[in-house]
Amino acid sequence: MMTYSNNQAPTSLEEIFGKSLSSGKLTHCDRFQIRNALLQNSLSEEHQDIINRLIYNAKRGRLSLSD
C-alpha cells in the first residue's frame, strides 16, 4: 500500500477513496496527495484505477471539491 503525505498524517489512496466516496467531498489536501502520487510516476495499476474512479465520480457530480 502506497501512502502520500503533506503536513498531515500520511493517507493512502485507498483511504482517500473510501473517505471521499462516503462523504461526497474531495478536499484540497486529498487533491494535493493525489497530485503528488501522480507526479511520482510509480503508481501501481490498482492506484491508477483508484485515481481514475475519483476523477470519474468528480466529473459525474458524485464528488464535490472542497477547501
C-alpha positions in Angstrom: 0.0 0.0 0.0 1.4 3.3 -1.1 1.0 6.4 1.2 1.3 10.0 0.4 1.5 13.0 2.8 2.0 16.7 3.1 1.9 18.4 6.5 -0.7 16.0 7.9 -0.6 12.3 8.8 0.1 10.0 5.8 -3.0 8.9 4.0 -3.2 6.1 1.5 -5.0 6.4 -1.8 -7.4 3.7 -0.6 -8.3 5.8 2.5 -8.8 8.9 0.3 -11.1 6.9 -2.0 -13.2 5.5 0.9 -13.4 8.8 2.8 -14.3 10.8 -0.3 -17.0 8.5 -1.6 -18.6 8.2 1.9 -18.6 12.0 2.4 -19.1 13.0 -1.2 -16.2 15.5 -0.9 -12.7 15.7 -2.1 -10.7 18.1 0.0 -7.8 20.3 -1.1 -5.4 18.1 1.0 -6.7 15.0 -0.8 -6.2 16.6 -4.2 -2.7 17.6 -3.2 -1.9 14.0 -2.2 -3.3 12.6 -5.4 -1.3 15.1 -7.4 1.9 14.1 -5.6 1.1 10.4 -6.3 0.7 11.2 -10.0 4.0 13.1 -10.1 6.0 10.3 -8.6 5.3 8.1 -11.7 5.5 4.9 -9.7 1.8 4.1 -9.3 0.5 0.5 -9.4 -2.3 -0.4 -11.7 -4.6 -0.5 -8.6 -3.7 3.0 -7.6 -4.2 4.3 -11.1 -7.7 2.7 -11.0 -8.4 4.5 -7.7 -7.4 7.9 -9.2 -9.4 7.2 -12.3 -12.5 6.4 -10.3 -12.1 9.5 -8.2 -11.9 11.6 -11.4 -14.9 9.8 -12.9 -17.0 10.5 -9.8 -16.0 14.1 -9.7 -16.9 14.6 -13.4 -20.3 12.9 -12.8 -21.0 15.2 -9.9 -20.9 12.5 -7.2 -17.9 14.2 -5.6 -17.7 17.9 -4.8 -14.3 19.7 -4.5 -14.0 21.5 -1.2 -11.3 23.5 0.5 
